[in-house]
């Protein structure tokens, strides 16, 4: 069971703003990218059709703190840590690192809280316990200490 999962990618020109830095909103897309890849690495998807009734994991909280800019062509690593697992919810800490040869520099830190839900016949979502086959694959890791600004 992984306690930390990461993906690497390069910053695309279309992700930057007029100042030449990554627009803040793209960090939320990057968080979703690493989250989906993490679930796939465990053998399932954010769309859980194999459960009856089907379940999903909508976000109930998303935040991101930034300390340094990212620019076009920067290579980054996005790391996901599950820092809390409750009966019906998961909390992910997302760490963003700029890669520069042997060096890595933390540039941002995000947090996602997701709740396991199913949809009733009336279309309303209701929180349900995370199925055991999924919960058993998810390990908790200590969060990183507060982000250093600079």
C-alpha positions in Angstrom: 0.0 0.0 0.0 1.5 3.3 -1.0 1.7 6.0 1.7 2.7 8.7 -0.8 2.1 8.9 -4.5 3.5 11.3 -7.1 3.3 12.3 -10.7 5.7 14.5 -12.7 4.8 16.8 -15.5 6.1 19.9 -17.4 4.3 23.3 -17.3 2.6 24.1 -20.5 2.5 27.6 -22.0 -1.3 27.6 -21.9 -1.2 27.2 -18.1 0.6 30.5 -17.6 -0.8 34.0 -17.2 0.2 37.4 -18.5 3.0 37.6 -15.9 4.4 34.3 -17.3 3.7 32.3 -14.2 1.2 29.4 -13.7 -2.3 30.7 -13.0 -3.4 29.8 -9.5 -6.4 27.9 -10.7 -4.2 25.3 -12.5 -2.9 24.0 -9.1 -6.4 22.7 -8.5 -6.3 20.8 -11.8 -2.9 19.4 -10.8 -4.3 18.2 -7.5 -7.1 16.4 -9.4 -4.5 14.8 -11.7 -2.4 13.3 -8.9 -5.6 12.3 -7.0 -7.0 10.4 -10.0 -3.6 8.8 -10.7 -3.4 7.7 -7.1 -6.7 6.0 -7.2 -5.8 4.3 -10.5 -2.6 3.0 -8.9 -4.8 1.3 -6.3 -6.9 -0.4 -9.0 -10.0 1.8 -9.1 -11.2 5.1 -10.4 -13.0 8.2 -9.1 -16.0 6.7 -10.9 -16.8 3.5 -8.9 -19.3 1.7 -11.1 -18.3 -1.7 -9.7 -20.1 -0.9 -6.4 -23.8 -1.3 -6.0 -25.0 1.3 -5.7 -22.2 3.2 -7.4 -20.2 5.6 -5.2 -18.2 8.8 -5.8 -15.8 11.0 -3.9 -16.9 14.7 -4.4 -14.8 17.4 -2.8 -16.1 19.2 0.3 -12.9 21.3 0.8 -10.1 22.4 -1.6 -7.4 24.9 -0.7 -3.9 25.7 -1.9 -1.1 27.9 -0.5 1.7 29.2 -2.7 5.2 30.1 -1.8 7.1 30.4 -5.2 6.0 30.8 -8.8 6.1 28.1 -11.5 6.8 29.1 -15.1 6.5 27.7 -18.6 8.8 24.6 -19.1 9.4 24.0 -15.4 9.3 20.4 -14.5 7.2 19.6 -11.4 6.5 16.7 -9.1 3.1 16.6 -7.4 2.9 14.4 -4.3 -0.3 13.2 -2.7 -0.4 12.0 1.0 -3.5 10.7 2.6 -3.2 12.4 6.0 -6.6 11.4 7.4 -9.0 8.5 6.8 -12.4 8.5 8.5 -15.3 6.2 8.0 -16.7 8.3 5.2 -14.0 10.8 4.3 -10.4 11.2 3.2 -8.1 14.2 3.5 -5.2 14.5 1.0 -2.2 16.8 1.4 -0.8 17.7 -2.0 2.8 18.9 -2.2 4.1 20.7 -5.3 7.9 20.6 -6.0 9.8 22.3 -8.8 12.5 20.0 -10.1 15.8 21.5 -11.1 18.4 18.8 -11.7 19.2 17.2 -8.3 17.4 19.9 -6.4 13.7 20.0 -5.5 12.0 23.1 -4.2 8.6 23.1 -2.6 6.5 25.8 -4.3 2.9 25.2 -3.1 0.8 23.0 -0.8 -2.8 22.0 -1.3 -5.4 20.1 0.7 -8.4 18.1 -0.6 -11.2 16.6 1.6 -13.4 14.1 -0.2 -16.4 12.3 1.1 -17.7 8.9 -0.1 -21.2 9.3 -1.4 -23.9 7.4 -3.2 -26.9 8.8 -5.1 -30.4 7.8 -4.0 -33.2 7.2 -6.4 -34.3 10.8 -5.8 -30.9 12.0 -7.2 -29.7 13.3 -3.8 -26.2 12.4 -2.6 -25.7 10.9 0.8 -22.5 10.1 2.6 -21.8 6.4 3.1 -18.9 4.5 4.6 -15.9 4.0 2.3 -16.2 0.4 1.0 -13.7 -2.0 2.8 -12.1 -3.1 -0.5 -11.1 0.6 -1.0 -10.4 1.6 2.6 -8.0 -1.4 3.0 -5.8 -0.1 0.2 -5.4 3.4 1.6 -2.7 4.0 4.1 -2.3 7.1 6.3 0.9 9.2 6.3 2.0 12.0 8.5 1.5 15.5 7.0 4.4 17.7 6.2 5.0 20.5 8.6 3.8 24.0 7.6 4.8 25.4 4.3 7.9 27.7 4.4 7.3 31.0 2.7 10.0 32.7 0.7 
